[in-house]
Amino acid sequence: MTEPGESPPKSARSRASQRRISPLTLRILAVNVLALAIPVVGLLFLGPYQDGLLDAELDGLRRQAGIFAGALGEGAIRTHPNGAQVLDILHARNMVRRLTAATPVRARLFLINGELAADSRSVGGRDRMVQIFELSPIQNGSPSVEHLMVMLDWMFDAFQGVRDLDYYQEAQRQSIRDYPEAMSALSGEVTGVVRADRKGGFVLSVAMPVQRFHQVIGVLMVSKSGGEVRQTIRDVRLVVVELFAIALVITILLSLYLASAIARPVRRLAAAAQVHGGREVQEIPDLTHRGDEIGDLSGALRDMTGALYLRINAIERFAADVSHEIKNPLTSLRSAVETAARVTDPAQQQQLMTIIQEDVQRLDRLITDISDYSRLDAELSRESMSPIDLGGLLKMLVEIQMASREEGEGAPPRMRVHTAAGAQDPMIALTVPGWESRLVQVFQNLIANADSFAFPGTTIDIEVARCGGFVEIVVLDTGPGLPDGKLDAVFDRFYSERPASEKFGMHSGLGLSISRQIVEAHGGTIGALNRRDANGVVMGAQFTVRLPV
């Protein structure tokens, strides 16, 4: 309910029509992109790969430090007249510079007292020393790509713990005490250390003792920038990012194609299946040619809507038929009541009261049959089937019909039941699954109709036989037969063709229509035809019911 002046809520279809992008499309995109991004993030991490590169660089530095320290121990040592081994600083400084000239390695030589004796990055003596600095490499790539790589470096370094490394710091007057690895080398140990620089890179250093006859003369510390490691990691990440970008574009295109192949037909089906007012039939798109679940859904919706419209039309026709059939006794009843109020003759009043009573009985019978007809489908869907022996059932119904006959002129028709089950056990061959009360209703109606139309003194035959996967029941009477062209119309609602001797209004015309509905609910068929002799003369009517075993 909405308040006065308040607009009603929008329907689901109007909300769906306002969506620019289908939620199903967004979900497909999200799932596919996430499935692609997870392994890409793992590839971009490269933690173990970076650690392996750093370990390899440290191993290379150790080998270089061993070569340099061995050369210094052999060529830069002087022996004093008293036999003491001392380091020739000038010669060592020249050797350090020449050994590292062709390499990106920086070498520093410390004396055992902690003083820096030589540095490959310095030119001149101790008093006049010129420091050499390496310039940063020229960036040839795109600034946007560089910013992206810096961001990736910062993010993955934070995950990997690179930010937890000690920063490399260099004092203006360096001493061996500034470097723990060099202090360890005084005791003969070879130590490698990785530090972080202020630009987000690495500084690798290895300290090794310079020895002569197992006597530590000094400490050589070689170091190099980890720029090659960083650049290698960046190159790998750049390749991964490029491949990810290509795969992302392909994934988005494929996701959009997949979404269009799923979401678009589903939206079409949802829009077509939306309930609308009016009597316009909504056509469900035929997508059964797809051969997939959406095609199956399309076929199911088409069948469902077709059955729905058939049911709606059937209900409308049934309501119209009911209205028409009820009007007849109501009109007669109203006329009799109005007339009874004006007449004073007791005989006429009694006659009118008889008419009123018969019309009321007719209305009661009609309403009862209409109620039974309208709730038949619901009752059949709730009840469960059970095995029914049709031979025994028909024999019992014949006995009940013969016992309930009213006395009339002439001998009543005889009734016989013939069972033919073949070589099989009759109890099994003539047994069908069904709703017993409803099948009793069908055969009671057929037997009662045959009994009312058959001529006195004749015989009504009821034949029950197994025919393949069906049990066939044939009711043969000896009456006047069915009107020409009405063999199928007798199963229509409210069709009534009764014997001339029968009082009007004793039947509602729903008996055979209900019987067909019950038989079809069992998966069977019911039909009617006229029996004729060799000359084409009608000998009676024949009703045939086929029920699956």
Secondary structure per residue as TSV (DSSP state, phi and psi in degrees):
chain	resnum	aa	ss	phi	psi
A	1	M	-	360.0	141.7
A	2	T	-	-120.1	148.1
A	3	E	-	-72.5	157.9
A	4	P	T	-58.3	134.2
A	5	G	T	84.5	-7.4
A	6	E	-	-94.2	134.3
A	7	S	-	-75.3	144.1
A	8	P	-	-68.5	155.7
A	9	P	-	-66.1	148.6
A	10	K	-	-71.4	146.6
A	11	S	-	-75.8	165.6
A	12	A	H	-62.4	-33.2
A	13	R	H	-69.6	-40.5
A	14	S	H	-66.6	-36.9
A	15	R	H	-65.0	-41.5
A	16	A	H	-65.6	-35.0
A	17	S	H	-70.1	-22.6
A	18	Q	H	-84.1	-10.1
A	19	R	-	-74.3	127.1
A	20	R	S	-75.6	-39.3
A	21	I	S	-123.8	135.5
A	22	S	-	-68.0	135.0
A	23	P	H	-58.1	-33.7
A	24	L	H	-64.9	-37.5
A	25	T	H	-63.0	-43.8
A	26	L	H	-62.8	-38.6
A	27	R	H	-67.5	-41.4
A	28	I	H	-63.1	-43.5
A	29	L	H	-61.7	-45.1
A	30	A	H	-62.2	-44.4
A	31	V	H	-65.3	-45.2
A	32	N	H	-68.7	-41.6
A	33	V	H	-67.6	-39.2
A	34	L	H	-64.2	-41.8
A	35	A	H	-63.0	-30.6
A	36	L	H	-80.1	-36.1
A	37	A	H	-73.0	-32.9
A	38	I	H	-60.3	-53.2
A	39	P	H	-66.4	-29.9
A	40	V	H	-66.2	-42.2
A	41	V	H	-61.1	-39.1
A	42	G	H	-63.8	-38.0
A	43	L	H	-69.2	-37.8
A	44	L	H	-70.1	-21.5
A	45	F	H	-62.0	-54.0
A	46	L	-	54.6	26.7
A	47	G	H	-61.6	-56.9
A	48	P	H	-60.6	-35.3
A	49	Y	H	-64.5	-42.4
A	50	Q	H	-65.8	-41.7
A	51	D	H	-61.8	-38.9
A	52	G	H	-65.0	-39.5
A	53	L	H	-64.6	-42.1
A	54	L	H	-64.5	-41.2
A	55	D	H	-62.9	-39.6
A	56	A	H	-65.4	-39.3
A	57	E	H	-65.3	-40.8
A	58	L	H	-64.3	-39.4
A	59	D	H	-62.2	-40.5
A	60	G	H	-64.2	-40.5
A	61	L	H	-63.6	-38.3
A	62	R	H	-62.3	-42.0
A	63	R	H	-65.6	-43.2
A	64	Q	H	-63.6	-43.0
A	65	A	H	-61.5	-37.7
A	66	G	H	-63.9	-40.6
A	67	I	H	-66.7	-45.8
A	68	F	H	-64.7	-44.9
A	69	A	H	-64.1	-38.0
A	70	G	H	-64.5	-41.2
A	71	A	H	-64.7	-42.1
A	72	L	H	-66.5	-38.4
A	73	G	H	-65.6	-27.0
A	74	E	H	-92.8	-34.6
A	75	G	H	-111.8	-8.8
A	76	A	S	-119.2	27.2
A	77	I	E	-114.2	133.0
A	78	R	E	-111.4	147.6
A	79	T	E	-109.1	121.2
A	80	H	-	-71.8	158.6
A	81	P	T	-56.0	-27.5
A	82	N	T	-83.2	3.6
A	83	G	S	91.4	-0.1
A	84	A	-	-74.8	141.3
A	85	Q	E	-95.6	121.9
A	86	V	E	-130.3	160.0
A	87	L	E	-88.3	130.6
A	88	D	-	-83.9	99.7
A	89	I	H	-63.5	-45.3
A	90	L	H	-62.2	-45.8
A	91	H	H	-65.9	-40.0
A	92	A	H	-64.4	-37.8
A	93	R	H	-64.3	-41.4
A	94	N	H	-66.8	-39.2
A	95	M	H	-65.7	-41.2
A	96	V	H	-62.0	-43.0
A	97	R	H	-66.8	-40.5
A	98	R	H	-72.0	-37.8
A	99	L	H	-64.1	-32.3
A	100	T	T	-101.4	3.6
A	101	A	T	-62.3	-37.6
A	102	A	T	-96.7	11.0
A	103	T	S	-127.4	158.8
A	104	P	S	-81.6	13.7
A	105	V	-	-89.2	139.1
A	106	R	E	-103.1	132.0
A	107	A	E	-120.2	134.5
A	108	R	E	-128.7	135.7
A	109	L	E	-114.0	121.8
A	110	F	E	-108.8	142.1
A	111	L	E	-79.5	166.9
A	112	I	T	-70.2	-15.0
A	113	N	T	-86.4	1.7
A	114	G	S	96.0	-6.3
A	115	E	B	-80.5	140.5
A	116	L	E	-75.0	118.9
A	117	A	E	-97.5	-33.9
A	118	A	E	-151.3	146.6
A	119	D	E	-144.4	123.6
A	120	S	T	-67.6	-15.0
A	121	R	T	-92.8	4.7
A	122	S	E	-119.5	145.5
A	123	V	E	-124.0	131.3
A	124	G	E	111.6	-176.2
A	125	G	-	-85.6	-170.8
A	126	R	S	-69.2	-34.2
A	127	D	S	-80.6	-33.5
A	128	R	S	-124.4	86.8
A	129	M	E	-112.9	131.1
A	130	V	E	-105.1	122.8
A	131	Q	E	-87.7	137.6
A	132	I	-	-106.6	127.9
A	133	F	-	-117.0	143.0
A	134	E	-	-86.4	134.3
A	135	L	-	-79.3	148.9
A	136	S	-	-66.4	144.7
A	137	P	-	-65.6	150.0
A	138	I	-	-72.1	130.2
A	139	Q	-	-85.3	116.6
A	140	N	-	-96.9	-13.0
A	141	G	S	-80.9	179.4
A	142	S	-	-71.7	140.1
A	143	P	H	-59.9	-36.9
A	144	S	H	-65.3	-40.3
A	145	V	H	-65.4	-39.9
A	146	E	H	-63.3	-42.9
A	147	H	H	-62.8	-38.8
A	148	L	H	-63.4	-43.7
A	149	M	H	-67.4	-37.2
A	150	V	H	-63.4	-40.8
A	151	M	H	-64.8	-42.4
A	152	L	H	-64.8	-40.8
A	153	D	H	-59.8	-45.5
A	154	W	H	-63.6	-42.3
A	155	M	H	-67.6	-47.8
A	156	F	H	-77.5	-26.9
A	157	D	H	-65.5	-36.2
A	158	A	H	-64.4	-41.3
A	159	F	H	-66.6	-38.8
A	160	Q	H	-81.8	-14.1
A	161	G	T	90.3	13.3
A	162	V	G	-63.8	-33.0
A	163	R	G	-66.1	-15.4
A	164	D	G	-84.5	-6.1
A	165	L	S	-69.5	153.3
A	166	D	-	-69.9	140.9
A	167	Y	B	-80.5	143.0
A	168	Y	-	-77.6	124.1
A	169	Q	-	-128.4	139.4
A	170	E	-	-126.6	117.9
A	171	A	-	-74.1	159.3
A	172	Q	S	-66.1	-40.7
A	173	R	S	-112.7	100.9
A	174	Q	-	-76.8	148.8
A	175	S	B	-140.1	158.0
A	176	I	G	-61.7	-23.6
A	177	R	G	-73.2	-13.2
A	178	D	G	-75.1	-12.2
A	179	Y	-	-130.9	107.6
A	180	P	H	-59.1	-33.5
A	181	E	H	-66.7	-32.7
A	182	A	H	-71.8	-36.3
A	183	M	H	-63.6	-37.7
A	184	S	H	-66.7	-31.2
A	185	A	H	-68.4	-22.1
A	186	L	T	-61.6	-28.6
A	187	S	T	-91.6	8.7
A	188	G	T	97.3	1.8
A	189	E	-	-86.7	150.6
A	190	V	-	-108.3	118.0
A	191	T	E	-127.0	135.3
A	192	G	E	-114.6	140.8
A	193	V	E	-135.4	141.4
A	194	V	E	-114.4	126.4
A	195	R	E	-122.9	163.9
A	196	A	E	-102.4	140.8
A	197	D	-	-96.5	175.8
A	198	R	T	-73.7	-13.6
A	199	K	T	-96.5	8.6
A	200	G	S	89.0	6.9
A	201	G	-	-98.2	-161.9
A	202	F	E	-125.0	152.9
A	203	V	E	-127.7	118.9
A	204	L	E	-105.8	135.9
A	205	S	E	-142.4	145.9
A	206	V	E	-132.9	129.0
A	207	A	E	-109.2	133.9
A	208	M	E	-140.2	138.3
A	209	P	E	-72.2	143.0
A	210	V	E	-96.3	117.0
A	211	Q	E	-122.9	152.2
A	212	R	E	-137.4	113.1
A	213	F	T	55.6	47.4
A	214	H	T	63.9	15.1
A	215	Q	E	-104.6	125.0
A	216	V	E	-74.4	114.6
A	217	I	E	-93.7	-31.5
A	218	G	E	-170.1	-175.6
A	219	V	E	-127.5	126.7
A	220	L	E	-103.6	123.9
A	221	M	E	-116.1	118.6
A	222	V	E	-107.7	140.4
A	223	S	E	-143.8	159.4
A	224	K	E	-153.7	160.2
A	225	S	E	-77.8	145.0
A	226	G	T	-88.5	25.5
A	227	G	H	-61.8	-35.2
A	228	E	H	-64.9	-40.2
A	229	V	H	-63.5	-47.0
A	230	R	H	-61.5	-41.2
A	231	Q	H	-67.6	-38.2
A	232	T	H	-62.3	-44.2
A	233	I	H	-62.8	-42.0
A	234	R	H	-63.5	-41.2
A	235	D	H	-61.8	-43.3
A	236	V	H	-65.0	-43.3
A	237	R	H	-65.4	-36.7
A	238	L	H	-64.3	-41.1
A	239	V	H	-63.3	-42.5
A	240	V	H	-64.0	-41.3
A	241	V	H	-64.7	-41.9
A	242	E	H	-62.7	-45.0
A	243	L	H	-64.8	-37.0
A	244	F	H	-64.0	-41.4
A	245	A	H	-62.6	-42.9
A	246	I	H	-64.6	-46.6
A	247	A	H	-64.6	-33.6
A	248	L	H	-66.1	-42.9
A	249	V	H	-62.3	-44.9
A	250	I	H	-63.8	-41.5
A	251	T	H	-63.6	-42.1
A	252	I	H	-64.4	-43.5
A	253	L	H	-63.3	-44.7
A	254	L	H	-66.2	-36.4
A	255	S	H	-66.3	-41.0
A	256	L	H	-64.7	-39.1
A	257	Y	H	-64.8	-44.9
A	258	L	H	-63.2	-41.2
A	259	A	H	-65.1	-39.6
A	260	S	H	-66.7	-31.4
A	261	A	H	-76.2	-16.5
A	262	I	H	-112.8	-55.9
A	263	A	H	-67.8	-42.7
A	264	R	H	-62.5	-49.9
A	265	P	H	-65.7	-31.7
A	266	V	H	-65.9	-40.3
A	267	R	H	-65.3	-38.5
A	268	R	H	-63.0	-43.2
A	269	L	H	-65.4	-41.1
A	270	A	H	-64.1	-41.4
A	271	A	H	-66.1	-40.0
A	272	A	H	-71.7	-30.6
A	273	A	H	-84.2	-5.2
A	274	Q	S	-63.2	136.0
A	275	V	-	-75.8	127.5
A	276	H	-	-118.0	159.9
A	277	G	S	-80.0	171.3
A	278	G	S	85.9	-174.3
A	279	R	S	-110.0	9.6
A	280	E	-	-71.1	131.8
A	281	V	-	-80.7	125.9
A	282	Q	-	-88.9	121.1
A	283	E	-	-85.1	121.5
A	284	I	-	-81.1	130.3
A	285	P	-	-57.8	138.0
A	286	D	-	-89.2	103.9
A	287	L	-	-114.7	19.2
A	288	T	G	-67.1	-18.8
A	289	H	G	-68.9	-15.5
A	290	R	G	-65.2	-32.9
A	291	G	-	73.4	19.8
A	292	D	S	-125.0	-168.6
A	293	E	H	-64.3	-33.9
A	294	I	H	-67.2	-37.6
A	295	G	H	-62.6	-40.9
A	296	D	H	-62.5	-41.4
A	297	L	H	-62.8	-41.3
A	298	S	H	-61.2	-46.0
A	299	G	H	-62.6	-40.8
A	300	A	H	-65.4	-40.5
A	301	L	H	-67.1	-38.2
A	302	R	H	-63.8	-44.6
A	303	D	H	-63.8	-41.3
A	304	M	H	-66.1	-46.0
A	305	T	H	-67.8	-35.7
A	306	G	H	-61.9	-45.3
A	307	A	H	-65.8	-34.7
A	308	L	H	-65.3	-45.9
A	309	Y	H	-66.6	-36.0
A	310	L	H	-63.2	-40.9
A	311	R	H	-67.3	-40.5
A	312	I	H	-61.8	-45.1
A	313	N	H	-63.6	-39.5
A	314	A	H	-64.5	-39.9
A	315	I	H	-65.3	-40.9
A	316	E	H	-64.6	-43.4
A	317	R	H	-65.1	-39.6
A	318	F	H	-63.9	-41.6
A	319	A	H	-63.8	-40.3
A	320	A	H	-65.1	-42.3
A	321	D	H	-64.5	-42.1
A	322	V	H	-62.4	-43.7
A	323	S	H	-60.1	-41.4
A	324	H	H	-67.5	-42.6
A	325	E	H	-70.4	-33.5
A	326	I	H	-74.5	-28.6
A	327	K	H	-63.6	-34.9
A	328	N	H	-60.5	-56.7
A	329	P	H	-66.1	-31.5
A	330	L	H	-66.3	-39.5
A	331	T	H	-63.9	-45.1
A	332	S	H	-62.5	-40.6
A	333	L	H	-65.8	-43.7
A	334	R	H	-64.7	-40.1
A	335	S	H	-63.8	-42.7
A	336	A	H	-65.5	-38.9
A	337	V	H	-66.8	-43.9
A	338	E	H	-64.4	-38.4
A	339	T	H	-69.8	-40.0
A	340	A	H	-61.8	-27.5
A	341	A	T	-74.2	-18.1
A	342	R	T	-102.6	-28.9
A	343	V	-	-81.2	152.5
A	344	T	-	-118.0	-9.8
A	345	D	-	-72.8	123.6
A	346	P	H	-60.1	-36.5
A	347	A	H	-65.1	-44.6
A	348	Q	H	-65.4	-39.5
A	349	Q	H	-61.4	-40.1
A	350	Q	H	-64.9	-39.6
A	351	Q	H	-65.1	-41.9
A	352	L	H	-66.0	-37.3
A	353	M	H	-64.9	-34.5
A	354	T	H	-64.7	-42.3
A	355	I	H	-62.5	-43.2
A	356	I	H	-61.1	-43.1
A	357	Q	H	-64.0	-42.3
A	358	E	H	-66.0	-39.1
A	359	D	H	-65.8	-38.7
A	360	V	H	-64.2	-43.5
A	361	Q	H	-62.2	-39.1
A	362	R	H	-64.6	-42.9
A	363	L	H	-62.5	-43.2
A	364	D	H	-61.4	-44.6
A	365	R	H	-64.1	-41.6
A	366	L	H	-65.4	-45.2
A	367	I	H	-65.8	-37.4
A	368	T	H	-63.1	-45.4
A	369	D	H	-66.6	-38.4
A	370	I	H	-63.8	-42.5
A	371	S	H	-62.8	-41.9
A	372	D	H	-64.0	-40.3
A	373	Y	H	-66.7	-41.9
A	374	S	H	-72.9	-29.1
A	375	R	T	-100.5	9.0
A	376	L	H	-63.7	-47.6
A	377	D	H	-60.7	-43.1
A	378	A	H	-64.7	-40.9
A	379	E	H	-66.9	-41.4
A	380	L	H	-65.4	-33.3
A	381	S	H	-71.8	-23.6
A	382	R	H	-89.3	-30.8
A	383	E	S	-81.1	156.0
A	384	S	-	-106.1	146.8
A	385	M	-	-78.4	157.0
A	386	S	E	-143.8	156.3
A	387	P	E	-65.5	134.9
A	388	I	E	-128.2	125.9
A	389	D	E	-84.2	105.1
A	390	L	H	-69.2	-33.1
A	391	G	H	-60.8	-51.1
A	392	G	H	-66.5	-36.6
A	393	L	H	-63.6	-44.5
A	394	L	H	-67.9	-38.1
A	395	K	H	-62.6	-40.4
A	396	M	H	-65.6	-41.1
A	397	L	H	-67.3	-36.1
A	398	V	H	-63.8	-43.3
A	399	E	H	-62.6	-40.7
A	400	I	H	-65.2	-40.9
A	401	Q	H	-64.7	-43.4
A	402	M	H	-66.9	-34.1
A	403	A	H	-75.5	-23.2
A	404	S	T	-97.3	7.0
A	405	R	-	-68.1	145.7
A	406	E	-	-91.5	150.7
A	407	E	-	-68.2	137.4
A	408	G	-	-148.3	-170.3
A	409	E	S	-76.9	139.0
A	410	G	S	74.5	171.8
A	411	A	-	-77.4	133.5
A	412	P	-	-68.4	157.5
A	413	P	-	-63.9	145.9
A	414	R	E	-84.8	157.1
A	415	M	E	-130.2	135.1
A	416	R	E	-134.3	142.6
A	417	V	E	-113.4	124.4
A	418	H	E	-112.7	124.4
A	419	T	E	-111.3	136.4
A	420	A	E	-137.8	98.6
A	421	A	-	-101.7	0.2
A	422	G	T	74.6	-149.4
A	423	A	T	-81.3	-8.2
A	424	Q	S	-82.6	167.9
A	425	D	-	-66.0	121.9
A	426	P	H	-58.0	-33.2
A	427	M	H	-66.5	-25.5
A	428	I	H	-96.9	-42.8
A	429	A	H	-65.0	-33.2
A	430	L	T	-103.1	23.0
A	431	T	E	-103.9	132.5
A	432	V	E	-129.7	152.5
A	433	P	E	-80.5	136.8
A	434	G	E	-178.8	-179.1
A	435	W	-	-96.7	110.3
A	436	E	H	-60.8	-44.5
A	437	S	H	-62.3	-35.7
A	438	R	H	-76.1	-37.8
A	439	L	H	-67.2	-34.8
A	440	V	H	-60.0	-41.1
A	441	Q	H	-61.9	-40.3
A	442	V	H	-63.9	-52.8
A	443	F	H	-74.1	-28.9
A	444	Q	H	-62.4	-40.7
A	445	N	H	-66.3	-43.9
A	446	L	H	-66.4	-41.6
A	447	I	H	-67.6	-41.2
A	448	A	H	-65.2	-40.5
A	449	N	H	-63.1	-44.6
A	450	A	H	-62.8	-39.8
A	451	D	H	-66.8	-34.3
A	452	S	H	-77.9	-26.9
A	453	F	H	-94.4	-24.8
A	454	A	S	-66.8	145.8
A	455	F	-	-74.5	147.4
A	456	P	T	-58.5	143.9
A	457	G	T	82.0	-6.9
A	458	T	-	-90.3	-177.5
A	459	T	E	-122.4	132.5
A	460	I	E	-99.1	120.7
A	461	D	E	-103.5	134.3
A	462	I	E	-121.4	114.3
A	463	E	E	-108.0	133.5
A	464	V	E	-125.1	123.6
A	465	A	E	-146.4	151.3
A	466	R	E	-88.1	125.0
A	467	C	E	-128.0	93.2
A	468	G	T	64.4	-124.0
A	469	G	T	-90.2	15.8
A	470	F	E	-129.5	156.7
A	471	V	E	-107.7	125.0
A	472	E	E	-106.1	127.4
A	473	I	E	-115.7	122.9
A	474	V	E	-120.0	125.0
A	475	V	E	-109.3	116.2
A	476	L	E	-112.8	121.2
A	477	D	-	-112.3	174.6
A	478	T	-	-118.4	32.6
A	479	G	S	-87.9	-162.2
A	480	P	S	-76.3	-5.6
A	481	G	-	85.1	-175.1
A	482	L	-	-100.2	149.7
A	483	P	-	-60.8	145.5
A	484	D	T	-61.2	136.2
A	485	G	T	79.0	5.1
A	486	K	-	-116.4	17.2
A	487	L	T	-64.6	-31.2
A	488	D	T	-99.0	-25.4
A	489	A	G	-68.4	-21.1
A	490	V	G	-64.5	-18.0
A	491	F	G	-93.1	1.6
A	492	D	S	-75.2	157.0
A	493	R	T	-64.7	137.9
A	494	F	T	64.8	15.2
A	495	Y	-	-79.1	131.0
A	496	S	-	-135.5	123.0
A	497	E	-	-134.1	97.0
A	498	R	-	-112.9	160.0
A	499	P	-	-61.2	151.7
A	500	A	T	-64.8	-27.9
A	501	S	T	-78.5	-11.6
A	502	E	S	-84.6	141.5
A	503	K	-	-66.4	141.2
A	504	F	T	-67.7	141.9
A	505	G	T	87.6	7.3
A	506	M	S	-76.6	-15.6
A	507	H	-	-133.6	147.3
A	508	S	-	-87.2	-16.4
A	509	G	S	85.2	12.6
A	510	L	-	-105.2	-4.8
A	511	G	H	-59.7	-54.2
A	512	L	H	-70.1	-31.7
A	513	S	H	-65.2	-43.0
A	514	I	H	-64.4	-39.2
A	515	S	H	-61.3	-44.3
A	516	R	H	-62.6	-41.2
A	517	Q	H	-62.0	-40.4
A	518	I	H	-68.0	-45.1
A	519	V	H	-63.1	-42.7
A	520	E	H	-67.7	-30.9
A	521	A	H	-65.7	-25.0
A	522	H	T	-85.1	-0.2
A	523	G	T	82.6	16.6
A	524	G	-	-110.0	-169.9
A	525	T	E	-135.6	157.1
A	526	I	E	-140.1	137.1
A	527	G	E	-148.0	167.5
A	528	A	E	-137.4	149.9
A	529	L	E	-157.0	169.6
A	530	N	E	-97.2	138.8
A	531	R	E	-86.8	134.4
A	532	R	E	-131.0	151.2
A	533	D	-	-87.8	-171.3
A	534	A	T	-62.3	-25.6
A	535	N	T	-92.4	2.9
A	536	G	-	85.1	9.7
A	537	V	-	-80.6	137.6
A	538	V	E	-70.2	127.8
A	539	M	E	-105.3	-5.8
A	540	G	E	147.1	-176.0
A	541	A	E	-105.9	153.7
A	542	Q	E	-132.0	124.0
A	543	F	E	-112.2	130.3
A	544	T	E	-122.1	128.0
A	545	V	E	-118.4	129.6
A	546	R	E	-119.2	123.3
A	547	L	E	-123.0	134.5
A	548	P	E	-71.5	141.9
A	549	V	-	-81.0	360.0
